[in-house]
Every structure is written in structure tokens, then in C-alpha cells.
Amino acid sequence: MKLLVLGCETMREGVVVTAIFLVVGIVLILAGVKVVPDFAYMKHIVLLVGFLLMLFAPVILVSTFLISVLPGAKKKMDECEH
């Protein structure tokens, strides 16, 4: 499977995407509560997107970790410079 290929860049990208999702999710939730007007359910839509981003942040991080502990991933991870 080409999707389960793990490397140094994949690990870094997983952590960066997790951080971005978490920060953007928090910002959207705060914006939905404080800034967005209650017009055509916009407040609910912004809150939903924020909660979804916050929900997917740990899912991405855990899935990246689980891919890293698959058999055969250790030799690829030994080549990384930390």
C-alpha cells in the first residue's frame, strides 16, 4: 500500500497538520461564539467546522503514531535525523 509509506517527512507533516487543525479549530470556535452573526445558521456552521477540525487533530496524530509502529517501519525511522 502506498498510503502507509512512512518517512521522516510524513511524521513531520502529520504533527504539523495536527497542530494546524487544532489551532484553526480553536480559532473557528472562538470566532463562532464571539464574532459571527446569527445569520442563516452561519454561527452553527462555523462551530461545526471548528469542532470537526478539533476532532480530526488527535485522529491524525494517533494514526501517524500507529503507522510508525507497524512492522518494517523501524528501519525507515532509524534513518531520520531528529
N, C-alpha and C positions, 0 to 999 in steps of 0.2 A: 504494500500500500504506500502510495506516495504521500498521503496526508500525514502519516505517522512518522515521517522523517524528522529526526530531532538533531539539532546542531546548536552551536553556541549562539548564533543569531536568532534562532527560533526561541530559545529560552529568554533572551533579552527582549525580543518582541512581545512575548507573552506577558512579561512583567510590565513592560511599558504600556501595552494595551489595557491591562488590568488597572493600572494607575490612572490612565486617561478616562476610562469608563467610570471609575469611582469618582474622580473629581468632577467630570461633566454631569454625572448623575446627581451629585450633591448640589451643584450649581443650578441644575434644572429644577430640582425640588424646592430650593430656596426661592428661585425666580417664580415658580408656580404658586408658592404660598404668598409671597410679598409683592410681586411686580405685575404679573399677568392679570389683565382684567377678566372678569367673569362674563365673557362674551362667546357665545356659540360653543360652550364646553371647552374652550381653549385651556382654562386652568386645569381641567381634568386630563386633557391630552398631554400637557406639559408634565404634570405629575406622573402620569403613566409611563411616559418615556424615561423620566428620571428614575423611577423605581425599577424599570426594566434594565437600565444601564447599571444600576447598583446591584441588581440581581445577577447579571451576567459577569460582573467583575470577579467575584470569587469562583464562579464556574470556570472561567478561562484560566485562572491561576491554578485551580485544582487539576484541571485537565492537562495543563502543561506539566505539572508535577507527576501526574500518573503516567504520562508518556515518557517522562525521564526515567522512570523506574522499570520500564519494560525490559525484558531480556535483550541484550545486544546494545542497549543504549549507553552502557557504562564505558565501552571503549571509545565511543564517539565523544562522550563528555570528558574523558581524560585528556583529549587534545585541546580543550578550551583553556584559554588564559583568563584567570579570574582577577 
